[in-house]
Amino acid sequence: MTLQRAKAVIDRDFEISQVDPRIYGGFIEHMGRCVYGGIYDLEHGQADKLGFRNDVKQMVKDLRMPIIRYPGGNFVSGFNWEDSVGPRDQRPIRMDAAWKSLESNQVGLHEFAQWAEQVDSTVMMAANLGTRGVAEAAQLLEYCNVRGGTSFSELRKAHGQAEPYGFKVWCLGNEMDGPWQICHKSAAEYGALAREAGKVMKRIDPSIELVACGSSSNNLPTYPEWDATVLDACYDVADYLSVHMYLSQKEKDLPAYLASPLKMDDYLRSIIATCDYVKAKKRSAKTMYLSFDEWNAVPSTWKGNDAEPWITAPALCEGSFTMADTVVFGGMLITLLKHSDRVRIACLAQLVNIFGAVMTDQDGRAWKQSIYYPLLQASAYGRGTALHVSIHSPKVAVEGVGDVPLVDAVAVLDEETGRLAVFAINRSLTDTLPLEQELRGFGGYKTGEQVSLANNDPQAVNTVEAPDVLVPGASTPLTVADNKLRALLPPLSWNVLLLDQ
Ligand code: AHR
């Protein structure tokens, strides 16, 4: 049997785009144990004076997320922002109909803004276009971003925040195409509402950027007509179209699951085509960018939600990510970078507990899921210019999908330091794959290092008792000879190859 190997070319001229660091963003929703019992726990030994856990904060901070979406998600479509400001002891307990949970409002707009600042991030704020409309979105913006001299800006000051928050990016609702959404709308209804809300909001603060709801899944029957209709209505005021995708393993079909980031690639191609169709139809000079503001693999160990309704912080959408999930996650990260010319914002959904990269348990412990590490590494080494990697990879025939390349990769060049990072996955369940990469147009690379996160068992997971099963291994040296970089990609692995000048 001949040894399978992959070959690739990385050329300095294969530029995709300057990577917008906001693609390493996150998402915190008032849902399940993401906020209460996740980032916030007044009783915890590590709680700060507001009740936020310092240990969780540090884990989030290390991810260097430039932007974090808040407060939802489905939650936002029933959210009254006024409930979440003002003296904490006077805030109402509300019934959150999105998740059938109780919302105490003890963490509100001001507290979250402080938390975001402490983790060196910024808030991507969402306005409720479900139960509420243009007036409330405009009032919330006035409260947050207007310096003073108006009713809502003065209210903010009275609540202790003299300076405006200046939140730059605003979501015009959430997943309004989904029948599950509170006050779900037709594309025409939502498009008109987004346009009018956006028009008023940009008059109040012309410096903001707006994200319109695109299709929340390419499986919905309204996709992609929804996107075309919505954009037709609000192309002029929107700066981004929102896209969401969660990839999960259907039954026992592991090879198809490992190949599923290709679906994300397909989704992006068709949504970009839809944006450009509307651009052409409108004879517009403006390019619509994408905000991939919910993305993740779904932990294969997730059993579904059977939490008791109408309690505070039920355990929803929790599970441990397996090695297979981690490879899928890595494939999704690579796909985002491959489309970094159009994807300007992306938010891991979600950051804590809900399919979280960071987990907390009822005993007050905090630990990192396997997906934490690829995100950490991409955020650390994936800033600069994304470069296309032209790959000839061995393929595997996957039923219902076709021939799937075992290796996928993308590179990012940090122009300032000259460091070249290659992110690569190996989907093979059994084979280590040699990867030979010809480097063109760089010059000067002699040595480097490789760090891999790998495990032969696709079902291996991190748990609170054993949080170090799926962690990056030790760094191994790499050499470049005749402009060729040779690496070995272990079976079922996420790999980072780093070359320094
Ligand atoms: O992230 C969990 C939920 O998934 C979000 O609230 C919603 O927008 C999506 O359907």
Boltz pocket constraint, residues with backbone or C-beta under 6 A from the ligand:
constraints:
  - pocket:
      binder: B
      contacts: [[A, 29], [A, 31], [A, 72], [A, 73], [A, 74], [A, 75], [A, 174], [A, 175], [A, 294], [A, 349], [A, 350], [A, 354]]
      max_distance: 6.0
